[in-house]
Amino acid sequence: MSIVAAADIYIFLGITDDNEENYFTITAGNDTIVLTYTGGSATNVSVADGTYTGAELAAALETAIDTAFTITSTVSYSSTTRKFTITAPTEKTFVYTHSGSDMGLTIGFTGNKAAALTLTSDIAAGSPTEIVDVIHDSVEDFVTSYCRRTFDSTSYTREKYNSTGGRYLSLDNYPITAIARITIGVSTAIRIKNTSIYTKASVSVSSTVLTLSKDGSDSTLAFETYTTMTLLVAAVNALGSGWSASVADSAYASFASTELIEKYGLSCIDSNEVDLKIPYEDAEYDFDVLPDEGTIIFNRNIPQGSQNVFVDYTAGYSSTTMPDDLKLAVKILTKSLYQRLNEETFGAEDFSLGDSSAKMEKVMPSEVRAIINRYKRRLV
């Protein structure tokens, strides 16, 4: 799910996608692509400004490529897929570089292309909805990054927080729609050691696997296979090579292995026993919630500590509860950037995901900034 549905963006921009003949208007703002031919240097290839059908633009681009590299290439346009295909001479290659290619999005390229005999557009070219989709996706990514929040309703498991010793805890994501569990502190569930002498051995826990490393050789045990602490311990002991494990308390024998807290590189050489921990088994039950603020209020001061509070919860908006002003901000920014693209004031290459945030923030309309600043996550 996104903040705004694509169909709503099209309506706001007043555009439709049809199957009629597409025409491409090439100007000084979208007349160049950057190609590298068979290990040579990156070269700007430019097409004369004008209005072209897809086939005419393919022919013009082919001529420009052949002139730039003194070769015989092939460029074609499919009226069915609306994609351009650039083909190098036999046993030769082209590399496409998106940065600097202001024609890239016009002909359907949305990112770099590695060396290949044939390069084909990523999206349908000449289709306004396809171009708007690229801009819309970039805007959604920008707003999410700028606000330091995930707006879609999402479930979070064992999210860790520091406690300052007070009664209040602010969660990273909000509005809160459900809380499944809050625990404070940890308990040891499994103990592991390696009895080999004068060797390198360590234990790591990720969200999905337990990894035992010895002298550069890794053994990986997946939690989806060894679903309980008992099964996981048995799998460790079955490895041999000096590995030994035990359940710290029989009460934890049937606990899910996925409860283990992430740890990396715990050294267990020469029978040094390391503890693998889980969130404390007794969950908190007496607290209040301020959903829209993402705040938990306990009935007592909770123990101070680092990464000692674990919360399982759901937060974010559904398609029906997404704030209207936030949706409007995404629509306005998408429309503004689309217009800038057409007016040659914001290059097509600027919509390479991950590269456009600084530029978007610079040109963001004031009304958009005012809206999304209200949704910017506080830093505690």
PLY file of the C-alpha trace (Angstrom):
ply
format ascii 1.0
element vertex 380
property float x
property float y
property float z
element edge 379
property int vertex1
property int vertex2
end_header
0.00 0.00 0.00
1.10 3.58 -0.59
0.05 6.91 0.90
-1.91 7.71 -2.27
-3.21 5.20 -4.83
-1.87 5.61 -8.36
-5.41 6.05 -9.75
-5.96 9.03 -7.44
-2.70 10.60 -8.66
-3.84 10.25 -12.30
-7.14 11.95 -11.51
-5.40 14.77 -9.64
-3.06 15.35 -12.59
-5.87 14.96 -15.13
-4.06 12.34 -17.21
-5.11 9.07 -18.78
-3.29 6.29 -20.55
-4.55 5.24 -23.99
-3.30 3.08 -26.82
-3.22 5.76 -29.50
-0.05 6.72 -31.36
2.46 8.26 -28.98
4.38 11.38 -29.86
7.62 12.38 -28.19
8.59 16.00 -27.82
12.36 16.37 -27.58
13.77 19.65 -26.30
16.99 20.90 -24.76
15.80 19.43 -21.47
15.47 15.83 -22.68
17.61 15.32 -25.78
20.62 13.36 -24.44
21.49 9.90 -23.18
24.83 8.72 -21.84
26.21 5.51 -23.37
29.51 3.67 -23.08
30.44 1.49 -26.03
32.48 -1.70 -25.40
34.77 -0.50 -22.66
35.21 3.01 -24.00
34.38 6.22 -22.16
30.92 7.52 -21.30
29.63 9.59 -24.21
26.72 11.99 -24.51
24.50 11.00 -27.44
22.09 13.74 -28.48
19.05 13.81 -30.75
17.85 16.93 -32.56
14.95 18.71 -30.89
11.54 18.09 -32.42
8.35 16.03 -32.25
8.66 12.34 -33.15
6.57 9.22 -33.33
8.10 6.26 -31.50
9.54 4.84 -34.72
10.89 8.22 -35.78
12.60 8.78 -32.43
14.12 5.30 -32.59
15.54 6.07 -36.05
16.89 9.45 -34.90
18.51 7.90 -31.84
20.05 5.13 -33.95
21.60 7.72 -36.27
22.93 9.70 -33.31
24.49 6.59 -31.73
26.11 5.51 -34.98
27.54 8.99 -35.48
28.85 9.23 -31.91
30.67 5.88 -32.00
31.20 5.34 -35.76
29.34 2.01 -35.66
26.17 0.39 -36.98
23.69 -0.08 -34.14
19.97 -0.84 -34.07
17.30 1.08 -32.16
13.68 -0.01 -32.29
10.37 1.00 -30.70
7.56 -1.46 -29.97
4.08 0.01 -30.39
2.81 -2.88 -28.27
5.05 -2.58 -25.20
5.96 1.08 -25.86
9.57 0.26 -25.07
12.76 1.21 -26.90
15.49 -1.34 -27.52
19.10 -0.33 -28.25
21.28 -3.08 -29.74
25.03 -2.92 -30.22
26.86 -4.57 -33.15
27.47 -8.31 -32.74
29.79 -9.19 -29.82
29.84 -5.57 -28.65
28.09 -3.93 -25.70
26.51 -0.73 -24.48
26.38 0.59 -20.92
23.62 3.07 -20.10
24.26 5.69 -17.37
21.12 7.28 -15.96
22.83 10.27 -14.36
23.16 12.89 -17.08
20.71 11.10 -19.37
17.93 13.67 -19.50
16.25 11.67 -22.28
16.31 8.51 -20.17
12.87 8.71 -18.64
11.40 9.98 -21.92
12.37 6.72 -23.60
11.55 4.59 -20.56
14.86 4.09 -18.73
14.64 4.53 -14.95
18.12 3.45 -13.84
21.60 2.37 -14.90
22.03 -0.55 -17.29
25.09 -2.80 -17.11
27.11 -3.73 -20.19
24.96 -5.78 -22.56
24.41 -6.40 -26.25
20.82 -5.17 -25.88
19.36 -2.49 -23.63
15.57 -2.24 -23.29
13.41 0.39 -21.60
12.26 -0.34 -18.05
8.80 1.21 -18.48
6.43 2.04 -21.31
7.72 5.19 -23.00
5.40 7.93 -24.14
2.84 6.83 -21.57
2.16 9.65 -19.10
0.97 7.26 -16.42
4.23 5.29 -16.56
6.28 8.46 -16.10
3.98 9.65 -13.33
4.37 6.26 -11.60
8.14 6.76 -11.43
7.74 10.27 -10.03
5.00 9.14 -7.62
7.15 6.28 -6.28
10.03 8.69 -5.72
7.73 11.13 -3.91
6.37 8.37 -1.65
9.93 7.30 -0.80
10.92 10.91 -0.17
7.99 11.66 2.15
8.58 8.45 4.12
12.28 9.24 4.49
11.70 12.93 5.28
9.17 12.10 7.99
11.28 9.20 9.34
8.13 7.09 9.51
6.39 4.17 7.87
2.83 5.31 7.17
1.39 1.98 6.01
-0.11 -0.19 8.74
2.73 -2.50 9.77
3.31 -5.03 12.54
6.55 -4.77 14.52
7.99 -7.62 16.56
10.39 -7.26 19.51
11.19 -3.66 18.68
13.77 -2.59 21.26
13.80 0.64 23.28
15.91 2.26 25.98
14.19 3.05 29.27
15.04 6.29 31.05
13.51 5.01 34.26
10.25 6.96 33.94
6.67 6.03 33.14
6.58 7.14 29.50
7.78 5.29 26.40
7.56 6.77 22.89
7.38 4.23 20.06
9.02 4.83 16.69
5.83 4.27 14.72
2.33 5.62 15.17
-0.64 5.82 15.28
-0.71 2.68 17.40
-3.59 0.38 16.43
-2.70 -2.70 18.49
-0.23 -3.86 21.13
0.42 -7.57 21.40
3.13 -7.53 24.09
5.43 -5.30 26.14
8.21 -6.88 28.17
10.97 -5.32 30.26
14.31 -7.06 30.72
15.70 -10.34 29.39
16.11 -13.97 30.43
18.71 -16.52 29.36
17.11 -19.26 27.27
20.05 -21.20 25.80
23.69 -21.62 26.79
26.27 -22.57 24.15
29.97 -23.32 24.24
32.65 -24.94 22.13
34.91 -27.33 24.00
37.73 -27.26 21.45
40.99 -25.80 22.76
42.96 -23.05 21.03
40.45 -22.42 18.32
38.26 -19.58 17.10
34.57 -20.06 17.75
31.63 -17.67 17.97
27.83 -17.62 18.04
25.54 -15.19 16.21
21.77 -14.83 16.27
19.80 -13.05 13.54
16.03 -12.77 13.26
15.87 -16.04 11.31
18.94 -18.19 12.02
21.51 -19.25 14.59
25.03 -19.27 13.15
27.89 -21.20 14.76
31.32 -20.22 13.41
34.48 -22.20 14.04
37.82 -21.59 12.34
36.17 -19.91 9.37
33.52 -22.62 8.87
29.87 -21.70 9.52
26.97 -23.93 10.52
23.57 -22.26 10.10
20.44 -23.47 11.87
17.18 -21.94 10.63
14.45 -21.15 13.14
11.77 -22.21 10.66
13.26 -25.73 10.86
14.21 -25.84 14.53
11.14 -24.11 15.86
11.62 -24.52 19.64
14.52 -24.08 22.05
14.63 -27.85 22.58
14.89 -28.59 18.87
17.51 -25.89 18.37
19.67 -27.17 21.24
19.46 -30.73 19.89
20.57 -29.48 16.45
23.58 -27.71 17.98
24.63 -30.80 19.91
24.28 -32.92 16.76
26.87 -30.80 14.94
29.82 -32.23 16.84
33.12 -30.34 16.37
33.08 -29.39 20.04
29.71 -27.67 20.01
27.58 -28.07 23.12
24.28 -26.43 24.07
21.63 -26.65 26.75
18.29 -25.06 27.60
18.90 -22.72 30.53
15.59 -23.51 32.20
13.12 -26.28 31.40
10.37 -23.65 31.41
11.80 -22.34 28.12
11.98 -25.71 26.37
8.89 -25.14 24.23
9.49 -21.42 23.62
9.78 -20.44 19.96
13.36 -20.14 18.72
12.36 -16.91 16.99
12.18 -15.33 20.46
15.98 -15.25 20.65
17.36 -11.71 20.66
19.77 -10.78 17.89
23.44 -11.00 18.87
26.58 -11.20 16.75
30.03 -12.68 17.25
29.72 -13.92 20.84
33.06 -15.64 21.53
32.82 -19.15 23.01
36.36 -20.51 22.60
37.87 -22.94 25.16
34.47 -23.81 26.68
33.56 -20.17 27.34
29.79 -20.44 27.77
27.67 -17.71 26.16
24.06 -16.92 26.97
21.41 -16.48 24.30
18.59 -14.38 25.67
14.90 -13.80 25.08
12.63 -10.96 26.23
11.48 -11.48 29.82
8.65 -13.98 29.74
6.20 -12.02 31.91
4.59 -9.28 29.83
3.48 -5.93 31.21
-0.27 -5.62 31.52
-0.96 -2.33 33.31
-0.41 0.61 30.99
-2.30 3.19 28.96
-1.81 4.13 25.33
-1.94 7.46 23.52
-2.44 5.99 20.02
-2.00 9.10 17.88
1.19 10.10 19.70
2.64 6.59 19.84
3.13 6.88 23.60
2.88 4.17 26.27
2.17 5.30 29.85
3.01 2.74 32.53
1.44 2.81 36.00
4.94 2.82 37.54
8.47 3.88 36.74
10.04 1.14 34.65
13.65 0.05 35.26
16.26 2.18 33.52
18.33 0.37 30.91
19.72 0.15 27.39
17.60 -1.76 24.87
15.75 -3.38 27.75
12.14 -2.80 26.62
10.62 -5.00 23.90
7.35 -4.17 22.18
5.22 -6.16 19.71
2.68 -3.82 18.15
0.91 -2.61 15.01
1.03 1.00 13.87
0.23 3.07 10.82
-2.71 3.89 8.59
-4.95 1.77 6.41
-6.17 2.93 3.02
-9.30 4.31 4.66
-7.59 6.08 7.59
-4.66 7.66 5.75
-4.90 11.42 6.53
-6.39 13.46 3.71
-3.89 16.30 4.11
-0.97 13.88 3.84
-2.45 12.41 0.66
-2.90 15.94 -0.69
0.78 16.71 0.00
1.87 13.69 -2.05
-0.46 14.68 -4.88
0.77 18.28 -4.93
4.45 17.32 -4.87
3.96 14.69 -7.60
2.13 17.22 -9.78
4.77 19.89 -9.13
7.60 17.59 -10.17
5.69 16.33 -13.21
5.17 19.92 -14.35
8.82 20.74 -13.72
9.78 17.76 -15.87
7.63 19.03 -18.73
8.96 22.55 -18.28
12.57 21.31 -18.34
13.30 22.66 -14.86
13.73 19.25 -13.23
15.62 16.73 -15.34
14.21 13.32 -16.10
17.35 11.71 -14.69
16.52 13.22 -11.29
13.96 10.52 -10.62
16.50 7.79 -10.05
15.36 6.39 -6.70
17.67 7.29 -3.85
19.25 10.25 -5.69
16.37 12.71 -5.70
15.71 13.44 -2.00
17.89 16.54 -1.72
16.50 17.96 -4.98
12.91 17.25 -3.97
13.37 18.95 -0.60
14.86 21.99 -2.34
11.93 22.45 -4.74
9.16 21.26 -2.40
6.21 23.68 -2.43
5.69 25.49 0.89
2.23 24.01 1.38
3.67 20.49 1.05
6.41 21.27 3.56
3.85 22.66 6.02
1.78 19.47 5.80
4.49 16.84 6.02
6.30 18.67 8.82
3.25 17.84 10.95
3.90 14.15 10.34
7.66 14.20 10.90
8.60 11.70 13.58
10.12 13.23 16.66
13.63 12.18 17.64
13.87 11.31 21.31
0 1
1 2
2 3
3 4
4 5
5 6
6 7
7 8
8 9
9 10
10 11
11 12
12 13
13 14
14 15
15 16
16 17
17 18
18 19
19 20
20 21
21 22
22 23
23 24
24 25
25 26
26 27
27 28
28 29
29 30
30 31
31 32
32 33
33 34
34 35
35 36
36 37
37 38
38 39
39 40
40 41
41 42
42 43
43 44
44 45
45 46
46 47
47 48
48 49
49 50
50 51
51 52
52 53
53 54
54 55
55 56
56 57
57 58
58 59
59 60
60 61
61 62
62 63
63 64
64 65
65 66
66 67
67 68
68 69
69 70
70 71
71 72
72 73
73 74
74 75
75 76
76 77
77 78
78 79
79 80
80 81
81 82
82 83
83 84
84 85
85 86
86 87
87 88
88 89
89 90
90 91
91 92
92 93
93 94
94 95
95 96
96 97
97 98
98 99
99 100
100 101
101 102
102 103
103 104
104 105
105 106
106 107
107 108
108 109
109 110
110 111
111 112
112 113
113 114
114 115
115 116
116 117
117 118
118 119
119 120
120 121
121 122
122 123
123 124
124 125
125 126
126 127
127 128
128 129
129 130
130 131
131 132
132 133
133 134
134 135
135 136
136 137
137 138
138 139
139 140
140 141
141 142
142 143
143 144
144 145
145 146
146 147
147 148
148 149
149 150
150 151
151 152
152 153
153 154
154 155
155 156
156 157
157 158
158 159
159 160
160 161
161 162
162 163
163 164
164 165
165 166
166 167
167 168
168 169
169 170
170 171
171 172
172 173
173 174
174 175
175 176
176 177
177 178
178 179
179 180
180 181
181 182
182 183
183 184
184 185
185 186
186 187
187 188
188 189
189 190
190 191
191 192
192 193
193 194
194 195
195 196
196 197
197 198
198 199
199 200
200 201
201 202
202 203
203 204
204 205
205 206
206 207
207 208
208 209
209 210
210 211
211 212
212 213
213 214
214 215
215 216
216 217
217 218
218 219
219 220
220 221
221 222
222 223
223 224
224 225
225 226
226 227
227 228
228 229
229 230
230 231
231 232
232 233
233 234
234 235
235 236
236 237
237 238
238 239
239 240
240 241
241 242
242 243
243 244
244 245
245 246
246 247
247 248
248 249
249 250
250 251
251 252
252 253
253 254
254 255
255 256
256 257
257 258
258 259
259 260
260 261
261 262
262 263
263 264
264 265
265 266
266 267
267 268
268 269
269 270
270 271
271 272
272 273
273 274
274 275
275 276
276 277
277 278
278 279
279 280
280 281
281 282
282 283
283 284
284 285
285 286
286 287
287 288
288 289
289 290
290 291
291 292
292 293
293 294
294 295
295 296
296 297
297 298
298 299
299 300
300 301
301 302
302 303
303 304
304 305
305 306
306 307
307 308
308 309
309 310
310 311
311 312
312 313
313 314
314 315
315 316
316 317
317 318
318 319
319 320
320 321
321 322
322 323
323 324
324 325
325 326
326 327
327 328
328 329
329 330
330 331
331 332
332 333
333 334
334 335
335 336
336 337
337 338
338 339
339 340
340 341
341 342
342 343
343 344
344 345
345 346
346 347
347 348
348 349
349 350
350 351
351 352
352 353
353 354
354 355
355 356
356 357
357 358
358 359
359 360
360 361
361 362
362 363
363 364
364 365
365 366
366 367
367 368
368 369
369 370
370 371
371 372
372 373
373 374
374 375
375 376
376 377
377 378
378 379
